[in-house]
Amino acid sequence: MATFDEILEAFFFVSSDECGMNRVLLCLDNGKIYYHSEIGDLDELDEDKFDCDHFIEIPHKGLLKIWHNFENQRVEKALLEWALENEVELKST
């Protein structure tokens, strides 16, 4: 069984490059996490290393609608705080 921290680490790995460049599969049978990168020699998904019948792919952040909503809200909040701290006058929309 994988821990949430391991899944979070895998998520950041997948999202650290363009969508499709890094892949991570979570084996639902034993909880093992398998990594693959198109860059370099990291490939735990080859036939010799990957031994799992039931698995799910860790998503790229670009594929998570929830992530987009959260990220947009945080950016807007941070930018508004910056404007207020720097006494930028804003017009109402």
NUMAR-75947 format. One record per atom (N, C-alpha, C, CB): residue number from 1; residue in three letters; z negated, x, y. Coordinates in nm, 4 decimals. Glycine has a CB too. Layout:
N
- k/r/c3/c1/c2
- NUM/ala/Z/X/Y
...
//
This chain:
93
- k/r/c3/c1/c2
- 1/met/0.0000/0.0843/-0.1178
- 1/met/0.0000/0.0000/0.0000
- 1/met/0.0000/0.0888/0.1241
- 1/met/-0.1219/-0.0959/-0.0002
- 2/ala/0.0868/0.0608/0.2181
- 2/ala/0.0963/0.1368/0.3421
- 2/ala/-0.0067/0.0866/0.4427
- 2/ala/0.2382/0.1271/0.4009
- 3/thr/-0.0497/0.1761/0.5302
- 3/thr/-0.1390/0.1364/0.6386
- 3/thr/-0.0548/0.0938/0.7587
- 3/thr/-0.2362/0.2526/0.6769
- 4/phe/-0.1164/0.0216/0.8500
- 4/phe/-0.0452/-0.0172/0.9712
- 4/phe/-0.0042/0.1060/1.0515
- 4/phe/-0.1322/-0.1103/1.0570
- 5/asp/-0.0901/0.2077/1.0555
- 5/asp/-0.0566/0.3306/1.1271
- 5/asp/0.0681/0.3965/1.0689
- 5/asp/-0.1741/0.4283/1.1228
- 6/glu/0.0826/0.3946/0.9369
- 6/glu/0.2017/0.4516/0.8733
- 6/glu/0.3272/0.3716/0.9101
- 6/glu/0.1840/0.4550/0.7200
- 7/ile/0.3137/0.2406/0.9136
- 7/ile/0.4274/0.1553/0.9514
- 7/ile/0.4618/0.1763/1.0983
- 7/ile/0.3957/0.0059/0.9245
- 8/leu/0.3610/0.1891/1.1834
- 8/leu/0.3841/0.2148/1.3256
- 8/leu/0.4531/0.3496/1.3453
- 8/leu/0.2511/0.2111/1.4034
- 9/glu/0.4088/0.4513/1.2738
- 9/glu/0.4725/0.5829/1.2807
- 9/glu/0.6188/0.5731/1.2362
- 9/glu/0.3958/0.6854/1.1928
- 10/ala/0.6436/0.4970/1.1305
- 10/ala/0.7809/0.4776/1.0824
- 10/ala/0.8649/0.4045/1.1871
- 10/ala/0.7812/0.3989/0.9495
- 11/phe/0.8078/0.3054/1.2523
- 11/phe/0.8763/0.2316/1.3580
- 11/phe/0.9180/0.3239/1.4718
- 11/phe/0.7869/0.1199/1.4113
- 12/phe/0.8264/0.4119/1.5138
- 12/phe/0.8591/0.5059/1.6207
- 12/phe/0.9661/0.6051/1.5767
- 12/phe/0.7338/0.5806/1.6656
- 13/phe/0.9636/0.6454/1.4505
- 13/phe/1.0667/0.7347/1.3985
- 13/phe/1.2030/0.6660/1.4032
- 13/phe/1.0333/0.7785/1.2542
- 14/val/1.2094/0.5433/1.3548
- 14/val/1.3353/0.4680/1.3549
- 14/val/1.3867/0.4506/1.4976
- 14/val/1.3163/0.3299/1.2876
- 15/ser/1.2963/0.4232/1.5894
- 15/ser/1.3337/0.3925/1.7273
- 15/ser/1.3522/0.5167/1.8141
- 15/ser/1.2296/0.3038/1.7890
- 16/ser/1.3315/0.6350/1.7576
- 16/ser/1.3394/0.7575/1.8370
- 16/ser/1.4826/0.8007/1.8664
- 16/ser/1.2675/0.8687/1.7660
- 17/asp/1.5798/0.7331/1.8088
- 17/asp/1.7205/0.7647/1.8330
- 17/asp/1.7971/0.6332/1.8363
- 17/asp/1.7781/0.8617/1.7230
- 18/glu/1.9284/0.6426/1.8534
- 18/glu/2.0109/0.5222/1.8559
- 18/glu/1.9964/0.4451/1.7249
- 18/glu/2.1586/0.5583/1.8810
- 19/cys/2.0154/0.3157/1.7344
- 19/cys/2.0048/0.2288/1.6177
- 19/cys/2.0996/0.2776/1.5084
- 19/cys/2.0361/0.0817/1.6554
- 20/gly/2.0471/0.2965/1.3881
- 20/gly/2.1260/0.3403/1.2739
- 20/gly/2.1185/0.4887/1.2456
- 20/gly/2.2664/0.3029/1.2945
- 21/met/2.0685/0.5673/1.3403
- 21/met/2.0601/0.7123/1.3192
- 21/met/1.9430/0.7500/1.2291
- 21/met/2.0471/0.7844/1.4529
- 22/asn/1.8325/0.6778/1.2424
- 22/asn/1.7145/0.6996/1.1582
- 22/asn/1.6830/0.5701/1.0848
- 22/asn/1.5918/0.7469/1.2431
- 23/arg/1.6538/0.5825/0.9565
- 23/arg/1.6180/0.4648/0.8766
- 23/arg/1.4897/0.4927/0.7998
- 23/arg/1.7326/0.4266/0.7788
- 24/val/1.4109/0.3888/0.7816
- 24/val/1.2901/0.3981/0.7007
- 24/val/1.2824/0.2721/0.6154
- 24/val/1.1618/0.4151/0.7898
- 25/leu/1.2588/0.2921/0.4863
- 25/leu/1.2395/0.1803/0.3949
- 25/leu/1.0966/0.1810/0.3447
- 25/leu/1.3390/0.1870/0.2770
- 26/leu/1.0360/0.0637/0.3433
- 26/leu/0.9019/0.0445/0.2889
- 26/leu/0.9164/-0.0211/0.1529
- 26/leu/0.8122/-0.0418/0.3845
- 27/cys/0.8704/0.0469/0.0503
- 27/cys/0.8758/-0.0075/-0.0852
- 27/cys/0.7654/-0.1115/-0.1005
- 27/cys/0.8613/0.1055/-0.1921
- 28/leu/0.8043/-0.2334/-0.1322
- 28/leu/0.7066/-0.3414/-0.1491
- 28/leu/0.6375/-0.3336/-0.2848
- 28/leu/0.7746/-0.4775/-0.1334
- 29/asp/0.6931/-0.2554/-0.3770
- 29/asp/0.6317/-0.2392/-0.5092
- 29/asp/0.5087/-0.1497/-0.5039
- 29/asp/0.7328/-0.1817/-0.6076
- 30/asn/0.5184/-0.0367/-0.4300
- 30/asn/0.4088/0.0599/-0.4312
- 30/asn/0.3596/0.1007/-0.2921
- 30/asn/0.4517/0.1820/-0.5056
- 31/gly/0.4241/0.0525/-0.1852
- 31/gly/0.3813/0.0832/-0.0493
- 31/gly/0.4286/0.2177/0.0033
- 31/gly/0.2343/0.0785/-0.0424
- 32/lys/0.5075/0.2901/-0.0750
- 32/lys/0.5575/0.4198/-0.0305
- 32/lys/0.6639/0.3999/0.0779
- 32/lys/0.6156/0.5002/-0.1501
- 33/ile/0.6655/0.4932/0.1736
- 33/ile/0.7598/0.4876/0.2837
- 33/ile/0.8608/0.6007/0.2654
- 33/ile/0.6868/0.4981/0.4217
- 34/tyr/0.9894/0.5647/0.2753
- 34/tyr/1.0988/0.6597/0.2564
- 34/tyr/1.1756/0.6752/0.3876
- 34/tyr/1.1936/0.6131/0.1421
- 35/tyr/1.1948/0.8008/0.4286
- 35/tyr/1.2608/0.8334/0.5555
- 35/tyr/1.4016/0.8876/0.5332
- 35/tyr/1.1778/0.9353/0.6337
- 36/his/1.4898/0.8581/0.6292
- 36/his/1.6248/0.9129/0.6289
- 36/his/1.6697/0.9311/0.7733
- 36/his/1.7234/0.8206/0.5505
- 37/ser/1.7349/1.0449/0.8004
- 37/ser/1.7908/1.0701/0.9328
- 37/ser/1.9328/1.1209/0.9173
- 37/ser/1.7044/1.1716/1.0120
- 38/glu/2.0217/1.0696/1.0003
- 38/glu/2.1599/1.1173/1.0015
- 38/glu/2.1679/1.2582/1.0608
- 38/glu/2.2497/1.0205/1.0814
- 39/ile/2.0647/1.2964/1.1350
- 39/ile/2.0579/1.4288/1.1955
- 39/ile/1.9638/1.5136/1.1105
- 39/ile/2.0093/1.4215/1.3451
- 40/gly/2.0067/1.6293/1.0706
- 40/gly/1.9211/1.7173/0.9921
- 40/gly/1.9300/1.6869/0.8442
- 40/gly/1.7779/1.7059/1.0380
- 41/asp/1.8297/1.7327/0.7709
- 41/asp/1.8345/1.7216/0.6252
- 41/asp/1.7256/1.6308/0.5678
- 41/asp/1.8226/1.8584/0.5638
- 42/leu/1.6732/1.5395/0.6470
- 42/leu/1.5715/1.4467/0.5992
- 42/leu/1.6388/1.3300/0.5290
- 42/leu/1.4828/1.3968/0.7157
- 43/asp/1.6281/1.3256/0.3968
- 43/asp/1.6896/1.2174/0.3204
- 43/asp/1.6081/1.1878/0.1958
- 43/asp/1.8340/1.2529/0.2824
- 44/glu/1.5125/1.0966/0.2097
- 44/glu/1.4323/1.0530/0.0961
- 44/glu/1.4940/0.9309/0.0291
- 44/glu/1.2895/1.0221/0.1405
- 45/leu/1.6139/0.8912/0.0750
- 45/leu/1.6790/0.7726/0.0190
- 45/leu/1.7861/0.8074/-0.0837
- 45/leu/1.7405/0.6906/0.1300
- 46/asp/1.8004/0.9360/-0.1160
- 46/asp/1.8993/0.9698/-0.2179
- 46/asp/1.8502/0.9236/-0.3552
- 46/asp/1.9275/1.1224/-0.2185
- 47/glu/1.9381/0.9174/-0.4499
- 47/glu/1.9071/0.8603/-0.5818
- 47/glu/1.7931/0.9318/-0.6524
- 47/glu/2.0295/0.8642/-0.6694
- 48/asp/1.7759/1.0617/-0.6285
- 48/asp/1.6713/1.1381/-0.6967
- 48/asp/1.5317/1.1091/-0.6430
- 48/asp/1.6997/1.2855/-0.6847
- 49/lys/1.5221/1.0697/-0.5178
- 49/lys/1.3912/1.0494/-0.4556
- 49/lys/1.3538/0.9022/-0.4394
- 49/lys/1.3885/1.1163/-0.3213
- 50/phe/1.4527/0.8160/-0.4232
- 50/phe/1.4246/0.6744/-0.3956
- 50/phe/1.4139/0.5971/-0.5268
- 50/phe/1.5350/0.6125/-0.3053
- 51/asp/1.2954/0.5477/-0.5555
- 51/asp/1.2712/0.4739/-0.6788
- 51/asp/1.1944/0.3467/-0.6441
- 51/asp/1.1926/0.5609/-0.7827
- 52/cys/1.2697/0.2441/-0.6063
- 52/cys/1.2058/0.1197/-0.5636
- 52/cys/1.3036/0.0042/-0.5812
- 52/cys/1.1581/0.1293/-0.4159
- 53/asp/1.2559/-0.1057/-0.6379
- 53/asp/1.3405/-0.2232/-0.6573
- 53/asp/1.3293/-0.3247/-0.5437
- 53/asp/1.3054/-0.2898/-0.7875
- 54/his/1.2123/-0.3337/-0.4824
- 54/his/1.1874/-0.4313/-0.3763
- 54/his/1.1427/-0.3576/-0.2506
- 54/his/1.0803/-0.5360/-0.4202
- 55/phe/1.2236/-0.3650/-0.1478
- 55/phe/1.1930/-0.2905/-0.0263
- 55/phe/1.2381/-0.3695/0.0963
- 55/phe/1.2604/-0.1518/-0.0290
- 56/ile/1.1873/-0.3240/0.2112
- 56/ile/1.2248/-0.3816/0.3397
- 56/ile/1.2462/-0.2659/0.4364
- 56/ile/1.1154/-0.4820/0.3929
- 57/glu/1.3443/-0.2819/0.5249
- 57/glu/1.3738/-0.1769/0.6217
- 57/glu/1.2899/-0.1970/0.7471
- 57/glu/1.5241/-0.1753/0.6567
- 58/ile/1.2292/-0.0886/0.7942
- 58/ile/1.1533/-0.0928/0.9188
- 58/ile/1.2533/-0.1120/1.0332
- 58/ile/1.0671/0.0383/0.9387
- 59/pro/1.2302/-0.2089/1.1211
- 59/pro/1.3296/-0.2381/1.2262
- 59/pro/1.3281/-0.1360/1.3393
- 59/pro/1.3050/-0.3764/1.2836
- 60/his/1.4406/-0.1248/1.4057
- 60/his/1.4536/-0.0460/1.5294
- 60/his/1.4031/-0.1355/1.6420
- 60/his/1.6046/0.0022/1.5552
- 61/lys/1.3391/-0.0752/1.7402
- 61/lys/1.2823/-0.1579/1.8483
- 61/lys/1.3893/-0.2403/1.9187
- 61/lys/1.2103/-0.0697/1.9504
- 62/gly/1.5127/-0.1910/1.9184
- 62/gly/1.6204/-0.2661/1.9804
- 62/gly/1.6508/-0.3962/1.9101
- 62/gly/1.7428/-0.1834/1.9854
- 63/leu/1.6032/-0.4092/1.7875
- 63/leu/1.6289/-0.5306/1.7103
- 63/leu/1.5146/-0.6307/1.7176
- 63/leu/1.6551/-0.4951/1.5668
- 64/leu/1.4099/-0.5924/1.7826
- 64/leu/1.2937/-0.6815/1.7903
- 64/leu/1.2906/-0.7558/1.9235
- 64/leu/1.1636/-0.6020/1.7713
- 65/lys/1.3213/-0.8834/1.9197
- 65/lys/1.3220/-0.9643/2.0419
- 65/lys/1.1842/-0.9650/2.1073
- 65/lys/1.3666/-1.1082/2.0109
- 66/ile/1.0805/-0.9700/2.0250
- 66/ile/0.9442/-0.9687/2.0788
- 66/ile/0.9198/-0.8411/2.1574
- 66/ile/0.8406/-0.9821/1.9657
- 67/trp/0.9699/-0.7302/2.1036
- 67/trp/0.9524/-0.6025/2.1723
- 67/trp/1.0195/-0.6059/2.3092
- 67/trp/1.0094/-0.4872/2.0878
- 68/his/1.1404/-0.6607/2.3148
- 68/his/1.2121/-0.6686/2.4425
- 68/his/1.1326/-0.7493/2.5449
- 68/his/1.3510/-0.7314/2.4224
- 69/asn/1.0798/-0.8625/2.5037
- 69/asn/1.0024/-0.9455/2.5963
- 69/asn/0.8797/-0.8705/2.6470
- 69/asn/0.9597/-1.0766/2.5284
- 70/phe/0.8078/-0.8048/2.5544
- 70/phe/0.6890/-0.7290/2.5915
- 70/phe/0.7258/-0.6147/2.6859
- 70/phe/0.6187/-0.6744/2.4662
- 71/glu/0.8276/-0.5392/2.6509
- 71/glu/0.8688/-0.4254/2.7309
- 71/glu/0.9110/-0.4692/2.8708
- 71/glu/0.9826/-0.3509/2.6621
- 72/asn/0.9858/-0.5778/2.8812
- 72/asn/1.0293/-0.6274/3.0121
- 72/asn/0.9103/-0.6682/3.0974
- 72/asn/1.1248/-0.7459/2.9956
- 73/gln/0.8131/-0.7355/3.0369
- 73/gln/0.6947/-0.7771/3.1113
- 73/gln/0.6162/-0.6563/3.1617
- 73/gln/0.6053/-0.8654/3.0240
- 74/arg/0.6016/-0.5539/3.0782
- 74/arg/0.5277/-0.4337/3.1173
- 74/arg/0.6001/-0.3582/3.2288
- 74/arg/0.5074/-0.3418/2.9960
- 75/val/0.7321/-0.3506/3.2210
- 75/val/0.8093/-0.2818/3.3244
- 75/val/0.7937/-0.3550/3.4570
- 75/val/0.9589/-0.2723/3.2849
- 76/glu/0.8071/-0.4865/3.4539
- 76/glu/0.7941/-0.5645/3.5772
- 76/glu/0.6546/-0.5492/3.6367
- 76/glu/0.8241/-0.7129/3.5504
- 77/lys/0.5529/-0.5537/3.5525
- 77/lys/0.4152/-0.5403/3.6010
- 77/lys/0.3938/-0.4017/3.6614
- 77/lys/0.3140/-0.5652/3.4864
- 78/ala/0.4399/-0.2981/3.5945
- 78/ala/0.4224/-0.1617/3.6442
- 78/ala/0.4965/-0.1413/3.7759
- 78/ala/0.4713/-0.0603/3.5402
- 79/leu/0.6177/-0.1963/3.7854
- 79/leu/0.6949/-0.1817/3.9084
- 79/leu/0.6291/-0.2579/4.0236
- 79/leu/0.8386/-0.2312/3.8873
- 80/leu/0.5767/-0.3742/3.9962
- 80/leu/0.5066/-0.4509/4.0992
- 80/leu/0.3819/-0.3763/4.1453
- 80/leu/0.4688/-0.5909/4.0467
- 81/glu/0.3058/-0.3191/4.0519
- 81/glu/0.1878/-0.2414/4.0890
- 81/glu/0.2261/-0.1200/4.1738
- 81/glu/0.1122/-0.1962/3.9633
- 82/trp/0.3351/-0.0548/4.1370
- 82/trp/0.3836/0.0590/4.2149
- 82/trp/0.4163/0.0162/4.3574
- 82/trp/0.5074/0.1214/4.1483
- 83/ala/0.4853/-0.0966/4.3697
- 83/ala/0.5234/-0.1464/4.5028
- 83/ala/0.3994/-0.1774/4.5866
- 83/ala/0.6118/-0.2728/4.4903
- 84/leu/0.3004/-0.2397/4.5260
- 84/leu/0.1785/-0.2728/4.5988
- 84/leu/0.1018/-0.1467/4.6390
- 84/leu/0.0895/-0.3637/4.5141
- 85/glu/0.0910/-0.0506/4.5487
- 85/glu/0.0202/0.0745/4.5780
- 85/glu/0.0873/0.1538/4.6901
- 85/glu/0.0118/0.1605/4.4524
- 86/asn/0.2177/0.1402/4.6990
- 86/asn/0.2929/0.2132/4.8001
- 86/asn/0.3249/0.1287/4.9221
- 86/asn/0.4199/0.2658/4.7409
- 87/glu/0.2568/0.0133/4.9321
- 87/glu/0.2673/-0.0776/5.0460
- 87/glu/0.4119/-0.1174/5.0772
- 87/glu/0.2050/-0.0136/5.1680
- 88/val/0.4874/-0.1394/4.9716
- 88/val/0.6244/-0.1856/4.9883
- 88/val/0.6202/-0.3354/5.0140
- 88/val/0.7121/-0.1517/4.8632
- 89/glu/0.6821/-0.3792/5.1237
- 89/glu/0.6856/-0.5210/5.1546
- 89/glu/0.7967/-0.5864/5.0719
- 89/glu/0.7076/-0.5445/5.3074
- 90/leu/0.7615/-0.6957/5.0081
- 90/leu/0.8565/-0.7671/4.9220
- 90/leu/0.8818/-0.9061/4.9758
- 90/leu/0.8047/-0.7750/4.7776
- 91/lys/1.0079/-0.9476/4.9678
- 91/lys/1.0429/-1.0846/5.0029
- 91/lys/1.0169/-1.1735/4.8820
- 91/lys/1.1917/-1.0950/5.0493
- 92/ser/0.9845/-1.2977/4.9075
- 92/ser/0.9705/-1.3941/4.7983
- 92/ser/1.1074/-1.4301/4.7451
- 92/ser/0.8954/-1.5209/4.8449
- 93/thr/1.1136/-1.4540/4.6151
- 93/thr/1.2422/-1.4925/4.5559
- 93/thr/1.2519/-1.6409/4.5400
- 93/thr/1.2623/-1.4255/4.4218
//
